[in-house]
Amino acid sequence: MAKDLEAYNHLNYKEQSSSSEDEFVEFLFQHSEIEAPEVDENKAWEALNRKIHHNPNKSFTWMKIAASVAILAILSISLFLYNPTPNQIHVASTDQKVNVKFPDGSIGILNANSSFTYPEEFGDERNVSFTGEAYFDIQKSKKPFIIDVNGVDVRVLGTAFNLITTDNEVKLFVDRGLVAFEKEGKQTQVSAGKEAVFNRKDATVEIKPMPSANIMSWRNGIFNFDKTPLSEALVELGEYYKVEFKLSDDQLKKCRISVTFNKQTLDEVLETISSVLGVKTSLKDNTVKISGSGC
C-alpha cells in the first residue's frame, strides 16, 4: 500500500497537475493490496438472533415497563383533554351594582367596589371567591355552594343572604334558609332573620337579631321604616343614594319616622321627609342639609 501511495505522489507531482479527491479515492481502490473479508450472512444473522434472545425474561420485563409507561402517558393526555381546568371568570363593580348569574342559575348582586371570581362550570362543589358586599340567592342543590372570603368559608345548599367583608370581620345577614360559617373545619350555623359577625382576629362568631329590616335594601331600593330614629334612617338612605345628610340641630336625630320608599328618586324621598317631619331639605354637591325643629 505504501508503494502505491508513493507511486501516486510521484506521478502526481511529476506531471504538476492537480487532482481531485475523487481521483485519489479511485486510485486507492485500483491499486490497493488490501482485500475486504467475505461476510457469511447466515452466521451474522444467527449471532444477532442469539443476542436478542439471550435473556428472554429480562426482555419481557423491559417490555412490561415500556407498556406501563405508554399507558400512563395515554391516560395523562386523556385526562388533560377531557378534564381541563375550567376557565375562571372575574366580575368586579365600581360605583354601580352588578348582577351576576352563576353557572348553576344562582344569582349574585355585587354592591359597589366588590368582586366575584368563579369557574365557567361548577364541579362537585360550587365554589366562588368574593370580596366587598353582595346579595346571594342560591339555587337548591345537593352540591354545596361555598363562598371563600379570604380563608373563611360561607357554606350553603339553598338560601338567600347578604354578605359584607372587611379586613377585620365578615358580616352575614340571612334573608332565607340556613347559612354556615366555616373556619378550619369548625361550623357555626345562622338561621333566617339573624346577623352573624365573624371576627378575623380571634376566629369567633357572634350571632344576634338582624339590626334593621333595610340591611339588604341597597339591592332593590325598597325601604320600610317603622318608628325608626331619623339618624338610622338617614344612614341607610345615604348609602343607597350616595349622599351625606347633615342636620342643623342634634335634636332632629331623636325624631322617628314611619314611611315606606319603593325605588323613589332622591328628590321624592326628600320631599316626603320634609312633609312627614315638618323640616326643610336642600341638596348641594351630594350633601343634603336638613333644618328645622322637627318632631
C-alpha positions in Angstrom: 0.0 0.0 0.0 2.8 2.4 0.8 4.4 1.7 -2.6 1.2 2.5 -4.3 0.9 5.9 -2.4 4.5 6.7 -3.3 3.8 5.9 -7.0 0.7 8.1 -7.0 2.5 11.0 -5.4 5.5 10.6 -7.8 3.2 10.7 -10.9 1.1 13.5 -9.5 3.9 15.9 -8.8 5.9 14.9 -11.8 3.1 15.9 -14.1 2.5 19.0 -11.9 -1.3 18.7 -12.3 -3.8 18.9 -9.5 -6.2 16.0 -8.9 -9.5 15.9 -7.1 -10.4 14.0 -4.0 -12.5 11.6 -6.1 -9.5 10.7 -8.3 -7.4 9.9 -5.2 -10.1 7.5 -3.8 -10.4 5.8 -7.2 -6.6 5.3 -7.4 -6.6 3.6 -3.9 -9.3 1.2 -5.0 -7.5 0.3 -8.2 -4.0 -0.2 -6.6 -4.7 -1.3 -3.0 -3.4 -4.7 -2.0 -5.9 -4.9 0.9 -8.9 -7.1 0.3 -12.2 -6.9 2.2 -13.0 -10.1 4.1 -16.0 -12.1 2.9 -19.1 -11.9 5.2 -21.2 -15.0 5.9 -24.7 -13.6 6.1 -26.2 -16.7 7.7 -23.7 -16.7 10.6 -24.2 -12.9 11.1 -28.0 -13.3 11.4 -27.6 -16.2 13.8 -25.3 -14.1 16.0 -27.7 -11.2 16.1 -30.6 -13.6 16.9 -28.7 -15.1 19.9 -28.1 -11.6 21.4 -31.7 -10.6 21.1 -32.9 -13.8 22.8 -30.0 -14.3 25.2 -32.2 -13.2 28.2 -35.9 -13.5 27.3 -37.1 -12.8 30.9 -35.1 -9.5 31.0 -36.5 -8.5 27.6 -40.1 -9.3 28.8 -39.6 -7.2 31.9 -38.5 -4.2 29.9 -41.4 -4.7 27.6 -43.8 -4.6 30.5 -42.2 -1.4 31.9 -42.4 0.3 28.5 -46.0 -0.7 28.1 -46.9 0.7 31.6 -45.2 4.0 30.8 -47.1 4.2 27.5 -50.4 3.5 29.2 -49.7 6.2 31.9 -48.8 8.7 29.2 -52.0 8.0 27.3 -54.1 8.3 30.5 -52.4 11.6 31.4 -53.1 13.0 28.0 -56.7 11.8 28.1 -57.3 13.4 31.5 -55.9 16.7 30.3 -58.0 16.7 27.1 -61.3 15.6 28.7 -61.0 17.2 32.1 -59.2 20.5 31.5 -59.1 23.1 34.3 -62.1 25.3 33.8 -61.5 29.0 33.0 -62.0 31.4 35.8 -64.4 34.4 35.5 -63.7 37.6 37.4 -66.5 40.2 37.8 -65.9 43.5 39.6 -68.1 46.5 40.2 -67.0 50.1 40.6 -69.7 52.7 41.6 -72.6 50.7 40.3 -74.3 47.4 41.2 -73.6 44.4 39.0 -75.9 41.4 38.6 -74.3 38.0 38.0 -75.8 34.7 37.1 -73.6 31.8 38.2 -73.3 28.5 36.2 -76.0 26.7 38.3 -78.5 29.5 37.9 -77.9 31.1 41.4 -77.9 34.9 41.5 -75.3 37.3 43.0 -75.7 41.0 43.1 -72.5 43.0 43.7 -72.7 46.2 45.6 -70.2 49.0 44.6 -66.5 48.2 44.8 -67.0 44.4 45.1 -66.0 41.3 43.1 -66.7 37.7 42.3 -64.3 35.0 40.9 -65.8 31.7 39.9 -65.3 28.9 37.2 -67.2 28.7 33.9 -68.6 25.4 35.1 -69.1 24.1 38.6 -67.8 20.7 39.6 -68.7 18.6 42.7 -68.8 21.8 44.6 -70.0 25.3 43.6 -67.0 27.5 44.6 -67.0 31.3 44.4 -64.4 33.7 45.8 -65.7 37.1 46.9 -64.8 40.5 48.4 -66.9 43.5 49.3 -70.7 43.4 49.7 -73.1 41.2 47.8 -76.6 39.6 48.0 -76.8 35.9 47.1 -79.9 34.0 46.1 -78.7 30.4 45.8 -80.4 27.6 43.9 -81.1 24.4 45.9 -78.8 21.5 45.1 -77.0 18.6 46.7 -73.8 20.2 45.7 -72.7 22.7 48.4 -72.3 26.4 47.4 -69.1 27.6 49.1 -68.1 31.2 49.2 -64.4 31.8 50.0 -64.0 35.1 51.9 -60.2 35.3 52.4 -59.9 32.0 54.2 -63.4 31.9 55.8 -66.0 29.7 54.0 -69.7 30.5 53.9 -71.4 27.2 53.0 -75.0 26.8 51.9 -77.2 24.5 49.9 -80.1 26.8 49.0 -80.8 30.1 50.7 -80.6 33.9 50.3 -78.4 36.2 52.3 -76.3 39.4 52.4 -72.6 39.2 52.9 -70.2 42.0 53.8 -66.4 41.6 54.1 -63.8 43.9 55.6 -60.2 43.5 56.8 -61.3 42.7 60.4 -64.6 40.9 60.0 -67.2 39.2 57.9 -70.9 40.1 58.4 -73.7 37.8 57.3 -77.4 38.7 57.2 -79.6 35.7 56.4 -82.7 36.5 54.4 -84.0 33.0 53.9 -82.9 29.5 54.7 -79.8 28.4 56.7 -76.2 29.5 56.3 -73.0 28.2 57.9 -69.7 29.9 58.7 -66.8 27.5 58.5 -63.2 28.0 59.5 -60.7 25.1 59.8 -63.5 22.6 60.0 -65.5 24.4 62.7 -69.0 25.4 61.6 -71.5 27.9 63.0 -75.0 27.9 61.6 -77.1 31.0 61.1 -80.8 31.0 60.5 -83.1 33.5 58.7 -83.6 36.8 60.4 -80.2 36.6 62.1 -77.0 38.5 61.8 -73.6 36.8 62.3 -70.3 38.6 62.7 -67.1 36.6 62.2 -64.1 38.2 63.9 -60.9 37.5 61.9 -58.5 38.2 64.8 -59.8 35.6 67.2 -62.0 33.5 64.8 -65.1 33.9 66.9 -68.7 34.2 65.7 -71.3 36.4 67.3 -75.0 35.8 66.4 -77.7 38.3 67.1 -81.1 39.5 65.6 -80.8 41.4 62.4 -80.5 45.1 63.4 -82.6 46.5 60.5 -85.2 45.3 58.0 -83.4 47.5 55.4 -79.9 45.9 55.6 -80.4 44.5 52.1 -82.3 47.4 50.6 -79.3 48.6 48.7 -80.1 45.9 46.1 -83.7 46.9 45.3 -84.3 50.4 46.7 -87.2 49.3 49.0 -87.1 50.8 52.5 -89.5 50.2 55.3 -89.2 52.5 58.3 -91.4 51.9 61.3 -90.8 54.4 64.1 -87.2 54.3 63.1 -84.8 57.0 64.6 -84.1 59.6 61.9 -80.3 59.2 62.3 -80.5 55.5 61.5 -82.8 56.0 58.5 -80.6 58.7 57.1 -77.5 56.4 57.2 -79.3 53.7 55.2 -80.7 56.2 52.7 -77.4 58.0 52.4 -75.6 54.7 51.4 -78.2 53.9 48.7 -78.5 57.4 47.2 -74.7 58.2 47.6 -75.3 61.4 49.6 -74.3 62.7 53.0 -77.0 64.0 55.4 -76.3 66.9 57.8 -78.7 68.0 60.5 -78.9 71.6 61.6 -79.9 70.6 65.1 -78.9 67.4 67.1 -82.5 67.2 68.4 -83.6 66.1 64.9 -81.7 62.8 65.5 -84.3 61.8 68.0 -87.2 62.2 65.6 -88.7 58.9 64.5 -90.0 58.2 61.0 -92.6 55.7 59.8 -92.7 55.6 56.0 -92.0 53.2 53.0 -89.9 54.1 50.0 -90.2 51.9 46.9 -87.5 52.9 44.4 -88.3 56.6 44.7 -85.9 59.2 43.4 -83.9 61.2 45.9 -86.0 64.3 45.3 -89.1 62.3 46.1 -87.5 60.9 49.3 -86.5 64.4 50.4 -90.0 65.8 49.7 -91.6 63.0 51.8 -89.2 63.6 54.8 -89.9 67.3 54.7 -93.7 66.6 54.7 -93.6 63.9 57.4 -91.3 65.7 59.9 -92.1 69.4 59.1 -88.5 70.2 58.1 -86.7 71.8 55.2 -84.2 70.0 53.0 -81.6 71.2 50.4 -79.3 69.3 48.2 -75.9 70.6 47.0 -72.8 68.7 45.8 -74.1 65.3 47.2 -74.8 66.8 50.6 -78.3 67.1 52.0 -78.9 69.7 54.7 -82.0 69.2 57.0 -83.0 72.1 59.1 -85.9 72.9 61.4 -87.2 71.9 64.8 -89.0 68.8 63.6 -90.9 66.2 65.6 
